[in-house]
C-alpha cells in the first residue's frame, strides 16, 4: 500500500497523493515521489504541509491535477491509409530496439547546455539571445522555460482534448475522413497529430499571444536565427495516450545546408518519464551525423554512441529544435503514463531553398504568415475596441477570461480559479475567489472543476477546514463523467469517512 501522510485532521488519500505526484516533475517540492516518501522523506513533507509551507509549485500541481490526468473516453478511430499503416508493428519493434540500444546515456534537456559567462559582480542574468541562438545552431535543440503560463496551458489542453474527442466521434461514425482533422504522424497507435484552427479559437490565440508577444523568448530567437520573414509552416498539437509506442529515431527533414524549419514543442502539462517525453540527439543536425544515420549498416552503432536527452518539461516550458536534429516520441507507459499534450509550431526558413521533405501539419484555413504578421494579427485580435490601440497585457488577458467566466463559460471559470489559487497570470493569490470560481464551474458539470474542488475539500486547501463529506460528493460527480482518478478518490474518501465514524 502507498505511504500515507497523516495530517492533524485528515489522512491524505494515497490515490490522491499518487495523482498529484504524477503531475510533478520537480522532486524538490513538498510532495515528493512515492519512492522518496517510502524512503523516509515523509517527515519533511508532513512538516511542510502542517506548517502551511506549501510552495506555489505544489499548489500549481494540485490545481492543475484535473487537466494533467484528463484522458479520452471516445473510441479511437481507424487511421487506415496512413504512410506507415503497412509497417506499424515493425516500426514499433524498431522503437523498442532503439530504446534498449540507447538506454545507457540519456540526459535531461537543458542540463547539457553550458554557456560560459564572464565573471561579474552585477546581478546574474540569463545568456543573451545571440548566445542562445548560437547554442541552438550548435546543439540542434534547446529548452525554453516558462514561455506559457500554467493556467493558460491547462485551459488550452482541455480545449484540445475536447476537440480531439469530437473529431474521433465524427470519424468513428463514418461522417468524416480522419485527414480532415489529423496529420499523418508516425506511429498513430494511441498517438495523434490534431490540426488546430486559428480563427475564432480564443484559447489558442491567447496562448500564442503569451508565447510570441508577452514572453518574447521564442520570437527573439526565431528573429535572430531566421529573421522577421520566418513563415508559420505548422500549427498543431501532438497527443499521446498510455500505450503509445516509442517512435524510431528520425529527423523531420533530410539534411540541407540551412535548417528548413525550426519547431517548438510547448508542454501543456508537466511531462514525466512514464509519459514518454520527446528524446533528442543533440548535435545531429550536421551533414556528418546524417551521413552516419543514412548508412543503414552503421545506424545502430551511431545511435548507440550518440548522447541523447529527454524533454522533461513543466507545463509552459518548451523545446525548440532544428528540424534536421534527430529525435523521437517516447513510449507512454501503459500502466504509469498519462495523456501527454504538446502544442507545436514550425517556422519556415526562407533561406533554405531545397525541398523540405514533408507536408506541414496545418489546416488549409490557417494562413501561412510571417512571424511579424502573426504577431501583428494577435495584437489586433486582443485590442481593446474602446481604447483603439491598447494591446493585450497580462491584465488584459485576465479581463478576457474574467468576462467569459462572468458570462458563464465553465472552462474560463476553471482557469480563473486556478489563476487565483496559485497566483498566476498576474493575479494575486486569493483562495476565496478560487473556490468561488471552482464552485461555479462545478455547478455547470465541469468534471475537472468538480475533481479540483474535491481535492481542495479533502485537503482543507482554500476552505475553512477539510470536509470529506463534500469531497465525496464532488468525487462522485466527477467519477460519473469518467474523470480519471475520481472513482478511486471517491472510494478512498468513503473508506476514510467510514473509519472516522467508527473511531471512538
N, C-alpha and C positions, 0 to 999 in steps of 0.2 A: 504494500500500500504506500502511496505517496506520503511524504512528510507533511505534518500539519504545523502551521504557525498559530499558536494559541494566543488570541488577543484577550484583553481583560473581560470582554463581554461576548466574544464571538470567535468561533473556530473557523478559520479561513478554509473553505472547502477545497480539497486537493484538486478537483477537476477545474474549479475556477482559477486556482493558482496556476495550474498547468496551462490553461488557456492564455492567461496573462503572460506567462513566461514564454509562450510560443511567439508572442509579438516582440520580445526583447532580443536585441542583438548586442546589447551592451551589458555585460555581466557585472559592471560596477554599480548598477542601480540597486536599490534596496531589495527588489525581487530578483534573487539570483537563480541560476539554473537549478533544476531539481537535483542534479548530481551534487552541486555545491551545497545545497541545503542539507542533503543527507550526509554530507561530509563535515558538518559542524558549523556551517555559516548561518544556521537558523537563528542563533542568538543575535547576531548583528541585524538581521532582517527584522526580528521581533522588536529590538530596541528602537530601530528607526521608525517603525510603524507606531509603536506605543507612545513615542515622544512626538508623533506627528511630523517627524523629519522625513517627509516624503518628497522626493525630488520632482521637478517638472517632468523629467523623462518618465518616471514611474507613473505619474498621473496621466501623461500622454498615452502610455501603453495601455492603461486601464480603459480610458475613454475611447481609444481607437480600436479596442478589442473587437467590437462588433464588426467593424469593417474588415479587420485583418482576418477574421475567421469566416467571413461570408463566402459561400460557395453556391454552385448551381444545383438546382433540383430539376432543371429542364433536361430532356433527352438529348444527348449529343447526336447530331445528325451524321449521316454517311457522307464523308468528304470524298466521294469517289471521283476519279478522273484527275486527281492532283498529280503533279510532276513526279512524286515519289510513291504513288499508290501501289505500284507493282513491286516495290522493294522495301516496304516499310519494315518488315521483320529483319531483313539483312542489315538495314541501316541502324535499327535499334540494337542489334547484336554488335555491330561495329562500335556504337557508342559505349556499350558496356566494356568491350575490349579496351578501348582507348582510356576509359576511366581507370581501369586497373593498370594500364601502361604508364599513366601519368600521375598516379596517386602519391608518389614519393616526394614531390616537390611542388606543393600547392600553397601559395601565399594568399594574402588578402589585398585586394585592390586598394591602393593608397599608401600601403605600408612599404611598397617597393620604390617609391619616389623620394629621392633625397636631393633637395635643392640647396646648393651651397650658398651661404649668405655671409657677407662681411660682418665682422664684429661691430656692434654699435651700442651706444648707451641709450638710444632712443627706444620708445615703446615698440615692441615687436609687431610687425605687420606681416601679412602673408606675402608670398612671392608675387612679383608684378605679372601683369597679363602677358607681357613679352616672354618672360621666363617660363610661365606655364605653357604658353603656345609652343615654345621650343621643346619642352618636355613632351608635349603631345606628339609632336613630329618625330621625336626620337623613340619614345616608348610605344607609340601607337594607341595608347589608351591612358586616360586619367580619371580620377574621381573628383566630382564637384559636390561639395557639401551644401545641403540646405538651400537649393535653388527654388524649392516649392514648399510652402507651409504644410505641416502635417494635416491640418484640418481641411485645407483645400484638396490635398491628396486623397483624404478619406472620402470627401464628397464626390470627387471625380471617379474614384474607384467604384463607388456604389452605382453611379450613373452608367459606367462602362459595363459592369456586370449585369445590370438590368437590361441594357441594350443588347448584350450578348445573348441573354436568355430569350429575349423577344425574337432575335434572329434565329436562334435554334428552333424555337417553336414554329416559326414561319417555314423554315426549311423542312422540318420533320413532317409538317402537314402536307408537303408537296406543293405548296403555293409558290415557292421561290427557289431559285438556284443558289447554292451556297456562295458562289463567286460575287453575288450582289453585295454581300456583307463582309466577306473574309478574303484575305490574301492567301496565297498558296505557300504557307510556311512549311519548313522542313519538319517532318515527323509530327503529323497532326493528331496523334493519339493522345487525347486529354490535353491538347495544346492548340491554341488558335491565334490568328492574327486578325483582330477585329478592326476594320476600317472605320474611321471616325469622321462624321460630318462636322464642318466648321460653322456654317451659317446657322444661327439660332441655337447653337449649343453653348449655353451660358456657362456651364461648369467647365467645359474645355477652354472657352475664351478667357475665363477668369484665371485658370491655371496657366495658360500661355502668357497672359499679361504679367503674372508673377515671375515666370521663368525668363521672359525676354525683356521685360521692362523694369519691374520692381527689383529683381535680383541683379540683372545685367551681367552676371558672370559668364553665362553662356554666350550672350550677344557679343561681349568684348572679345571672347576667344574666337568666335566664328569670323568676326570682322578682322581680327588680327591675322588669323590663319588663311582665310579665303578672301574676305573683302565684303563690302556692302552689297555686292551683286551676287552673293551666295543665294541660291534659289531653293525654296522649300520643295523637296522631292518626295518625301514620305511623311504621313501623319496618320498614326495608327496606334494600336495597343496590342501587346503580347500578353496572353493569359495562359498559364499552365496550372493544371489541377494535379492533385496527388495521383501518382501512377503514370504521369507523362515521362517518357524515357529521355535519357541523355542523348543529345544530338552528336553526330560525329563532328570533329573539329573542321572548320571551314572558314575561308574569307568570304565576305559578301561580294567581292569583285575580284576578277583576275588582276594581276599586277600591272600597273602602268606607272609612268614616271611621277605623275601628280595624283594624289588621292582624289578619286572622283566624288566621294561622299564623305561627310562627317556626320555620324549618327550619335544621338544622345538617348540613352535609356534612363527614364526617371522612375524610381520606385514609388509606388502608391501605397505601400505598407512596408514595414520593416521586413527585410529579407534575411532569413536564417539559412544555415547549411541544408537542413532537410527539405527546404522549398526549392532546391535546385537553382542556385544563383548562376548567372552567366559566368563562364570561365573564359578568361582572356590569356593569350600567349603574348606578353609584351615583346616588342622589337621584332615582330614577324611581319611588319608592313614594308619589308625590303625585298629587293629583287632576289637576293641570295636565299632568303627564307622561303620565298615562293618556289624557287627552283628546287630546293630540297623537298618541299611539300609535294610538288608535282611529280617528283621521282617516286613512283609508287613503290618500287622495290626498297627504297630507303626511308619511306614515310614513317614507319613505326619507330625507327631509330631516331629520326628527327623529333618526333613528338615526345619520346621518352627522355630525350636530353634537353628539351626546351622547358624553362621555368614557366609556371602558369599561376594566375591569381584569380580568386573568386570575388565577385562583386557582391560582398555582404554589405548591403546598404540600409540605412534608416529611411523611413518614409520621407520623401522630399529630396533625398540625395540622388545623384546621377552618375552614370559612367558615360564619358564622351570618347568616341574612338574613330580612328581612321578605318574606312571600310575595307582596306586591304589587310587589316590586322586579323590574325586567326582567332577564332572564338567558337563557343558552342553553348547552347542552353543546357543547364544541368538537369539531372533526373530529380523530379519532385517525388519524394519518398511517399509510397502508398500509405504507410502507417503514420509516420510522424510529420509528413509535409502538410501544406495547406495552400490555398489558392494564392498564386503569385501574379500580380498585375503590374505591367510596365506601360507607361505612356512613352511613345518614342516618336522622334522626328529625325529626318535626314535632310541635310542641305547639300545641294549640288555645287561642285566646284567648277566654275565656267572655264578655268584654265586647264582642266583635264578634258582633252578633246577626243580621246579614244572612247569606244563604246563602253557603257557601264557594265553590261553583262547581266543585269536583272531588271525586272519591271518594278517600279516603285510601288510601295504599299500606300496608296492614296486613292480616295474616291474621285471619280471623274468630276464631281461637282466642286471639288476644292481647287481653287485657282493656284497655280504654281507661281507664287510671287516671291520677290527677293526678301531677304530678312528685313531690309529697310522698309519695304512696302508692308510687310506683315506687321511690323511694329506700329507703323502709322495707322493701319487698319484697326489694330487692337485699341490704340489710343482713342480713335474716333468712336469705336463701339461704346466705350465707357465714359465718353464725355458727358458732362452734366448739361442737359438741354437748356437749363435756365442760365447757367453761367457762361455757356457757349464755348469757352476754351479751357475749362477745368478738366484736367486729366485725372485718371484713376490713381488714387493713393491707397494706402492700406486702409485708412478710414473710409475712403470711398467704396472700396471693395466690401467692407463690412456693412456699409449702408445698403448696398445692393442685397446682401444676404439678409440683413435685418428686415428690409422691405418685403422680400419674398417670404420670410418667416412670419411676419405680421399678417401677410395675406393668406397664410395657412399652408405654405409649402412645407411638408413634413421633412423633406431632405434638408432644406435650409434651416429648419428648426433644429435638426440633429447637429448640423455643422456649427450653428451658433452656440449650442450647448457645449460642444467640445471646445470651441474657442474660448468661451467664458470659463470653463473648468480649468484649462491648462494655461490660460493667459497667452493665447496665440493670436496671430493676425492683428497685433496692435491693441488688443483688448486686455484690460487688467483682469486678474483672477477675481471671479465673483461666483461663488458656488451656488448661492441662492438663485441667481439668474440662470446658471447652467441647469440646475434641477428643473426650473420652470419651463425651459425650452425642451428638455427631455420629456417632461410630462406631456406637453402639448403634442410633440411628435408621437409619443407612445399612444396617446389617446386616439390618434388617427390610424393606429395599427401598424406603425413602423416597427418592424421586429428588432432592428438594431437599437433603436431608442429604448424599446422595452427591455432588451437584454442589458444595455448600459445602465439603465435606471435600476434594474435588478441588482447589478453589481454594486452600485452606489449604496443601495439599501442593505445589501449583505455586509458590506464593509463599513457602513456608517460614514461613507465619504460624501460630503456635501449635504448631509442631512443631520438633524439634531442627534440622532442615535441610531444604531443598527435596528432594522426592522425586518426580521427574517420572514414573517408572515407576508408582508408586502412584496418582498423579493420573490417568494414562492409564486405569488400571483403573476408577477411580471415574467418570471422564467417560463411559467406555463403558457402565457400568451405568446411568447417568442417561440417556444417549442412547437406550438400548434401550427406555426408557419414554417416549421422545419429549420429554424435557425440553428446552425451548428453549435453544439456545446450547451444549448439551453436545456435539453432534456436531462443531461447528466447533472447540470447545475440544479435543476428542479428536484431531481431525486435526492441529491445530497443535502439540499436545503431542507427538504421534507424530513429526511432522516435526522438532521441536526435538530430541527424543531421537536421531533418526537423524543429525542434523547433529553432535551432540555426540560420537557414537560414531565418526563419520568424521574428527573433528578430530584432528590429530597430538598 
